Each structure stands twice: as C-alpha cells, then as structure tokens.
Amino acid sequence: MSNHNKRIFVDTNILLSSKFNINDYEKIYMSIVTVQELDNLKRNERLGYQARTAIKNIEKANNVEIRVHSGFSGIDFLEHNNDNTILSCACDVFAFDKDCVFLTDDYALKVKADALELPCSMFEFDDRDIEVYNGIRELTLSEEEYVNLLENPKNNLYNLYPNEYVIINNITKLDQYLLVWNSNYFEEVKVKPISNKYLNKINPLDIYQKAFIHMLQSDNIKIKIMEE
C-alpha cells in the first residue's frame, strides 16, 4: 500500500509490521484494545520484539490518538470481540474524520469494513509470512533459550544455512546479539574497523552493518567483483 492516505486508523497487526513507519502519516488513530493486545504480546516468543518496539514508537509519537471508548454503533449484529471492537472504533472515528482510512492485514476485517462502507485498505496482507533468504535471520529468544544456544553451539537448532547470520533479540534484557552459523557451530561475530589511507577507521553503526562488514572480512564467504 502506498502512503497517500495520511490519516489512518490502524489495526494491531499493522503496528507489528517491520514495513510500517509511524512517521509516514499525519494522523494515526488506534483503539485502546490495540494497545492492550501489544502489551500482552511483549513476552511472546515470536512477536515480543515487534510488540515492544511498537509500544515505544507509540509513546514517542505526537501524531497518535488512542481511542478509549467505542460506541459499537451501527454494527450491533457483530459479536463483541477484540477485532469487532477495533472495527467499531474505526467507524466512530470515520464519522467525524472523513479523510481517515482503516488499515488492516486481516482479510475478515476488510470484508466487514467493506460491508459497512468504511474506507479500508490492506497494508501488506500475508507478505510477512513468506520467508525470503537474505543471509540474515532474526530470532527473539528468552535468556534461557539464548544461554542454551551458547552452551550447545554445535546444535543448529534453528536450521540456519552455512554462513547465515542470526540476530538474536533478547526479550529479557532488550539486547541484541549477532552470531553466525559457520557450518559446524555458532560463533560470535567480531569485526575489525575498516580503514585505508583515504578514510579514518569506520565502525559499524548497527548490527546489520556489523554483519555485512563481517562478510567482507570473512575468508569463508566469497565475494565476486564484477568488472565492466
């Protein structure tokens, strides 16, 4: 979805997407139910990191309005569950902000919104469920799971490919660690600063840059330079 809709009401799943940028929009409405759902996901093994990041972004944003009440007006034929409460709240917002578009990745909610003539767009639907190999994988582990990984470095628990990097988000300490599976065991990624006679020493600014610099410096990963 393009960002031409600058005033949106977001479903919870949108805030969990790595493609969603809260600063791309003029106004973002959301239900208190969404905040509660994010809070309940903070320690979830698969989505904990995304949920905590979303909460931090909401706290810092000045373009977010959290709607606490929902009239559930006009859709009394739907049962009162979280999804329908979010939909009801979106309808209430649209009643006074006609430029607002409901943004969701839930197809069932999209069908309901269309039936209620509530402007609605899908964000990325199920693209997040399609795994694309790019050489770097992210995992969210508990402290116990991370310690278990370090104590059993020869056990490829997560079926990584040879020389595949793994960014580990620690849900207890909110730290990140970078390891690489070298075909035999997991090893900690350490890099040397890049420097030459023209530049001062360059250190990685984030964990992704650290992985890419390690690729350049590793003898195990072959990089072919194409000549024109």
C-alpha positions in Angstrom: 0.0 0.0 0.0 1.2 3.5 -0.8 1.3 6.2 1.8 -1.0 8.6 0.0 -3.6 8.1 2.9 -2.1 10.3 5.5 -4.9 9.9 8.1 -5.4 6.3 9.2 -6.9 4.1 11.8 -4.6 1.1 12.4 -5.4 -2.5 13.3 -3.0 -4.2 15.7 -1.3 -6.3 13.0 -0.1 -3.1 11.2 1.9 -1.9 14.1 3.7 -5.3 14.2 4.9 -5.0 10.6 8.5 -4.0 10.1 7.4 -2.1 7.0 5.1 0.3 8.9 6.6 3.6 9.8 4.6 5.7 12.3 6.2 8.9 10.9 4.9 8.4 7.4 1.4 9.6 8.5 -0.1 12.9 9.5 -2.6 11.3 12.0 -2.9 7.8 13.4 -5.9 6.6 15.4 -6.0 3.4 17.3 -8.2 1.6 19.8 -7.1 1.0 23.4 -7.8 -2.6 22.6 -4.8 -2.5 20.2 -2.5 -1.1 23.0 -3.7 -3.9 25.3 -3.0 -6.5 22.6 0.5 -5.2 22.1 1.1 -5.2 25.8 0.0 -8.8 26.0 2.5 -9.7 23.2 5.5 -8.2 24.9 6.9 -11.5 26.0 5.6 -13.6 23.1 8.4 -15.7 21.7 7.6 -14.8 18.0 6.3 -11.3 18.2 7.6 -9.9 21.5 10.3 -7.7 20.0 7.9 -6.2 17.4 5.3 -5.5 20.1 7.8 -3.8 22.4 9.2 -1.7 19.5 5.6 -0.7 18.5 4.8 0.4 22.1 8.0 2.5 22.3 7.2 4.2 18.9 3.6 5.0 20.1 4.9 6.5 23.3 7.3 8.8 21.4 4.9 9.8 18.6 3.0 13.1 18.6 0.6 12.1 15.8 -1.1 9.2 17.6 -4.6 9.4 19.2 -5.7 6.4 21.3 -9.4 6.0 21.4 -10.6 4.6 24.7 -14.3 4.3 24.1 -16.3 2.7 21.3 -20.0 3.2 20.7 -20.3 0.0 18.7 -23.0 2.0 16.9 -24.4 0.5 13.7 -22.7 -2.9 14.0 -24.6 -4.5 16.8 -25.1 -7.6 14.6 -21.4 -8.4 15.3 -20.2 -10.2 18.5 -18.2 -8.1 20.9 -14.7 -9.4 20.4 -11.4 -7.5 20.1 -11.5 -7.3 16.3 -15.0 -6.1 16.1 -14.4 -3.5 18.9 -11.5 -2.2 16.8 -13.7 -2.1 13.8 -16.4 -0.3 15.7 -13.9 2.3 17.0 -12.7 2.9 13.4 -16.3 3.5 12.3 -16.7 6.1 15.2 -13.6 7.9 14.0 -14.7 7.9 10.4 -17.9 9.6 11.4 -16.0 12.8 12.2 -12.8 12.4 10.2 -13.9 11.5 6.6 -10.3 11.5 5.4 -9.4 8.6 7.7 -8.8 5.1 6.2 -8.9 1.9 8.2 -5.6 0.0 7.7 -5.5 -3.8 8.4 -3.9 -7.0 7.3 -6.9 -9.0 8.5 -9.0 -10.1 5.4 -12.1 -10.8 7.5 -12.0 -7.3 8.9 -11.5 -5.9 5.4 -14.7 -7.7 4.3 -16.6 -6.4 7.3 -15.3 -2.8 6.7 -16.4 -3.0 3.0 -19.8 -4.2 4.1 -20.1 -1.2 6.4 -18.8 1.1 3.7 -15.9 2.1 5.9 -12.9 3.1 3.7 -10.3 0.3 4.2 -7.0 -0.8 2.7 -4.8 -3.8 3.2 -1.2 -2.9 4.1 0.9 -6.0 3.2 -1.6 -8.9 3.8 0.4 -12.1 4.2 3.8 -10.9 2.8 5.3 -11.2 6.2 4.7 -15.0 6.2 6.8 -15.5 3.1 10.3 -16.2 4.1 12.9 -14.8 1.8 16.5 -15.8 2.3 18.8 -12.7 2.5 21.7 -14.1 4.6 20.5 -12.6 7.9 17.7 -14.0 10.1 16.2 -12.5 13.3 15.1 -14.5 16.3 13.5 -13.4 19.6 14.8 -15.6 22.4 14.4 -15.7 26.2 17.5 -15.5 28.3 17.2 -19.3 29.0 17.0 -20.0 25.2 19.9 -17.8 24.4 22.1 -19.5 27.2 21.0 -22.9 25.8 22.2 -21.8 22.4 25.6 -20.7 23.7 26.0 -23.9 25.7 25.2 -26.1 22.7 27.0 -24.2 19.8 27.2 -27.3 17.6 23.5 -27.8 17.6 21.9 -26.0 14.7 18.5 -25.6 16.5 17.1 -23.1 14.0 18.2 -24.8 10.8 20.4 -22.0 9.6 22.2 -22.2 6.3 26.0 -22.3 6.2 27.4 -18.8 6.9 23.9 -17.5 7.7 23.9 -14.7 10.3 21.3 -14.6 13.1 20.4 -11.5 15.1 19.1 -12.5 18.5 16.7 -10.2 20.2 16.9 -10.9 23.9 13.4 -10.4 25.4 14.7 -10.2 29.0 17.4 -7.6 28.6 16.2 -6.0 25.3 19.7 -6.5 24.0 20.8 -7.8 20.5 23.4 -10.3 19.8 24.9 -11.4 16.4 26.1 -14.9 15.7 26.9 -16.8 12.5 26.5 -20.5 11.7 29.8 -21.5 10.2 28.5 -25.0 9.1 30.0 -26.5 12.3 28.9 -24.3 15.2 27.6 -20.9 16.1 30.3 -18.3 16.6 30.2 -14.7 17.9 30.6 -12.1 15.2 33.6 -9.8 15.7 34.8 -7.3 13.2 37.8 -5.1 12.7 37.3 -1.4 11.8 37.6 -0.7 8.1 40.3 1.8 7.2 42.6 2.8 4.4 44.8 5.8 3.6 41.9 7.9 2.5 39.5 7.2 5.4 39.6 7.1 9.1 38.5 3.9 10.8 34.9 3.1 10.1 33.0 1.1 12.7 29.5 -0.4 12.1 26.6 1.8 13.2 24.2 -1.0 13.8 24.0 -4.8 13.9 23.2 -5.2 10.2 26.3 -3.2 9.2 28.3 -5.4 11.6 27.1 -8.5 9.7 27.9 -7.0 6.3 31.4 -5.9 7.4 32.0 -9.4 8.8 31.0 -10.9 5.4 33.7 -8.7 3.7 36.3 -9.8 6.2 35.5 -13.5 6.3 37.5 -16.0 4.3 34.5 -18.3 4.3 32.3 -16.0 2.2 33.4 -15.4 -1.3 32.5 -12.1 -3.0 33.0 -11.7 -6.7 33.7 -8.2 -8.0 32.4 -7.7 -11.5 34.5 -5.8 -14.0 32.9 -3.5 -16.5 
